[in-house]
């Protein structure tokens, strides 16, 4: 076999492998999303809350209740209801919120930027602080510094975020008065400032309203630091494990034998090789903060999707609850799949799988 034929055969096998990976990736994404829709739909049907009574109230006449039930399609077989539900979700139609009287999608567009902004800020804090801590803990393995970092991570894993949020409010807001009042913006700016994208830090910077920017920053700093601490615990722990694994590799021994400095070996080689799984860890941490910041939003009165879904559930507004759940679940699935795809693209050892 000639060299050209061998290269053509290798190229064909690589193309087939890439096609198989893409096909498998799409199948997993579609099946996971359909599973999410199925779970949310059937949960909405089995919980002891009648969506008709949630709309009309308990004292509505029986004839009105039956007519509304037919109009909402709740008299149809479950399979047919599920089909209608999937069509609505794929077209962005989650129905209308009983609590706000707006469409659920309009409400989600209004509140979701607040959650994204909070989770993004928290992930940045967790990454900027957690990665250096993990690296230094691995380098100083067994030292007092290493033990402190591991204890910090252990507390982050085990401490209830609701309790820690209340404690931070008592300390930093009520006692020391370092933090701003719970919420996203002071009342003084709430009606004078007009958002563009819904991301208040970005909007205020674009419009050059730096007093609003500083106020938003004061409000977001404490809840984002709280989320950042939990992200830090996760990221620092895994960074430590990744660096310890890299430091035991043969290339590190060879680099030391060549006389390279420890700083260059650790930060220039070990951390760079650990960056592939670390990117995946940060992406998964970000997804976790997006879907797991409900309690933080409740404690700090942060007007995000977590607080929106919680208030809707307390008021039996099932369209809003299911719509918010589907959106959060969809974002979580998308980030998980993106992290898996990114890992395969960055790590050459997985390209042939």
N, C-alpha and C positions, 0 to 999 in steps of 0.2 A: 504494500500500500504506500502510495506517495505521500509526501508531506501535505500537499494540498488536499488530498482525499481525507487524511487524518484530521486536518483542521476543519474541513466541511462536516465530517461526522461528529466532531466535538461540538461544533456550533449548533448542529441539529439537536444533539442531546441536551445542550444547555437551553435551547429554545423550548424543547418539550418539557424540561424541568420547570422553566419559568411559567409556561402555560398551565401546567398542572398545579403549581403553587397559586397562581391567580384564580384558577377555577375553584380550588379548595377554599381559598380565602373568601370568595364571593358566596359560596355555599354556606360557609360558617356564619358569615355576616347575615345572610337572609334568614337562615334557620334560627339564629339567636334573636333577631328582631321579631320574627313571627312568634317565637316563644314568649318574648316580652309582651306582645300584644295579647296573646292568649291568656297569660296570667293576669294582666290588668283587667281584661274584659270579664273573666269569670269571677275575679274578686269583686268587681263592681256588681255582679249579679247575685252573689251568695251572701254578701253582707246584709244585715237586717235593717237596711235603710231603703225605703221606697222612694225612687227618684221622682215619681209623680207627686207624692205627698210633700216632698221637699220643695217642689215648685208651687203647688197649690195650697199647701197647709192642711192641717188635720180636719178642718171643718168644711172642706169643699164638698158639694153634693156628689153623690155616687155617679150620677150621669156625667158630670163634668170630669170626674176622675177617670171613668172608662173611656170617654172621648179623648182625653189627653193621653191616656195609655196607648190608644190606637195611633194617635198622631206621632207619638214618640217611637212607635214600632215595637213596643214592649209586649204586644200580644202575638208577635211572630215567633216561630221556632228559634231556639238558641243558635243553631247553625246559620240561619238567615240573618239574625241579629249580629252575629260575629262578622259575617261578610259585609254588612252595612257599616259596621264599626271600623273594619279595616279600610274600606273605601274612604270613610270620613277622615281617618287618621292620615292616610297617604295624601289626601288633598289639604291637610292642615285644618280640618274642621273637627274640633273637639266639643262643639256645642256652645251653649251660652252659660255663663256663670250666674247662678241664682243670687250670689252674694253681691256681685258688682254690676250685674245686668249687662256686662260687656261680653264679647266673645272670649272664650278661654284663650285662644291664640293671641288676641290683643293684650290680654292681661299678662301672658307669659312674656311677650315682647317687652312689656313695660318693666317686669320685675327681674327677669333673668340676667340682664346686664349687671345688676347689683351683686348677684351671686358670683358671676364670672369675675368681676372686679375684686371681690373679697377673696375668692379662691386663688386667683392669680397672684395677688399680693402675698397671701399666705405661703404659696409655693415658692415664690422668690425668696422670702425670708428663710424658709426651711432649707432651700438649696444653698443659698449663699453662706449660711452659718453651718448647716449640717455636713456639707461635703468636706470643708477643712477640718472640722471636728473629727469626722470619721477617719480621715487620712492621718491626722496626728495621733489619734488613739491607736491606730494600727502600727504606726512607727514606734510609739512608746508602749507597746504591748506589755501588760502586766504592771505598769507604773500606776502611781496615784492618779495621774491625769486620765489614763485609760479607764480606771475604775469610776472616776467621776462622770465621764462621758457615758459609760454603760448604765450608771444609775440614772442619769438624766433621761436616757432612752427608755429605761424601765418605767420611770414615773410617767413619761409621755404615753406609753402603751396602756398603763393601768389606771391613770387618773381620770375620773368622769369629767368630761368636758363641760357639762352643765354646772357642776360644782365649782370647777376651776374658773369658769366664766363669772359666776356670781362673786367668787372670792376676789378676782381681779377688779371687778367693778367697785367692790367695797374698798379695796386698797388704793387703786390708782385714780378712781373718780371721786368717791365720797371722802376718803381720808386725805390723800395727797393732792387731789385735784389736778392731776397731770393729764388725765384723759378727758375727752369731751363727753357730753351727755349722750346716752344711747340714741341711736338713729344714724342717718346717713348725712344729714345736713342741718345746720341750725335753722330755726324758724325765720330768722332775719333774712336768710338767703333763699328759703324754700319757694317763695312766690315771686322773687325778683330775678331769679336765675332760670333760664330756659335751656334744658339739656338738648343736645343734638343727637347723640348716639345712645344715650342712657348710661354711658361710662363717665361718671362725673369728673374724675381726675383728668381724663382726656378732654372732655368738653370744656371744662374751665380753663385748661391750658390753651386749647385752640382759640378760645374767645379772649384770652389775655386777662381773665378775671382771677388774678393771683390771690386775692383775699378769699375767694370761694375755693380755690385750689387748696390753700392752707387749711381752711375749715374742713373740707372733705378729708384731707390727709389726717387731721387730728381725730376725726371720727372713725376712720378706717384702721388706724394704727393699732389700737388695742385688740379688736376682734381678729384682725389679720395676724397679729403677733401670737394670739392664742392658737389659731389654726396653724400658723407657722411652726409653733412649738411641737405640735403633734406630727407635722410633716418632718420636722427636724429629727425627731426621735426615730422615725422610720428610715429616713435617708442616711443619717449618721451611722446607724447600726449596720445597714447593708453596705455602705461605703467602707466601713471598717473591715467587713468580711471580704469584700472584693479586693481591697488593697493587701490584706494578709495573704490571700490566694496568689496575687501577682508577685508579692515579695518572695514567695517560695518557688517561683519558676526559675528555670535554668538561665534565661536571658539576664536576670538580675545578678546571678552569680558571675556570669561572663562580664557584665558591665562593671561590676566591682573589681574584677580581676584586671580590667583595662584601666582602672584608676579613675573612673568617672565619680564625680561627687555624689553624695547621698541625696542632695537636693535635686540634682538632675535626674537621678535614677527614680526617685519617688514621684516628683511632680512632672517630669518630662517623659517618663516611660511607663511606670506602674499605673499612674492615674489615667494616662491616655489610653492604655489598654483596658482599664476598668471602666472607661467612659461609655462603652457600648451597653453593657447591662445597666449602668447607672442612668442612662437616658431613659431606659424603659422604666426603671424605678421611679424617676421623677414624674414621668407621664402617668403612671398608675397612682402616684400620690396625688397628683393634680385631679385626676378623675374622682378619687376618694373624697377630696375636699369639696368638689362640686356637688356630689350627691350626699355628702355626709355632714353638711354645715347647718342642718336644720336647727339643732339645739343652740348653736352659736347665734344664729339669726334670731331665735326666740329670746335669748338672754339679752342681746344688744339691740333688740327692736330693729334689726336690719331688714329693710323691705325687699328681700330677695324671694326666690321661688320656694325656698324651704318654709319661710314664714307664711307665704301665700297658700301653700298646700295645707299647712297646719291649721290656719284660720278657716279654710274651706272645709276641712274635715270636721272641725268643731261645729260648723253650721250645716252639715249634711249636704254640702255642695259637691256632689259626686262628679259632675262634669269637670270641674276644676281640679279635683283630686286626681282623677284618672288622667286628665290631660297633662298635669304637672308631672305625674309619675312616669308617663310615657316619654316626655321630653327629657327628664333627668336620666331615665334608663337608656334612652337612645344616645345621649351624649356619653354616658359611661361606656356603653358598648363600642361606640365609635373610637373613643380614646384608647380603650383596651386593644381593639383591632389595629389601630394606628401604631401603638407601642409594639405590638407583635411584628407588624410590617417593618417598622423602623429597625427593630433588632435584627431582622433577617437581612435588611439592606446593608446595615453597618458591619455585621459580623460575616466575613467571607466564609466561615466554616458552615453556615446554615444555608448558603445559596444552592448547594447541591442537594439539599434535602427535599 
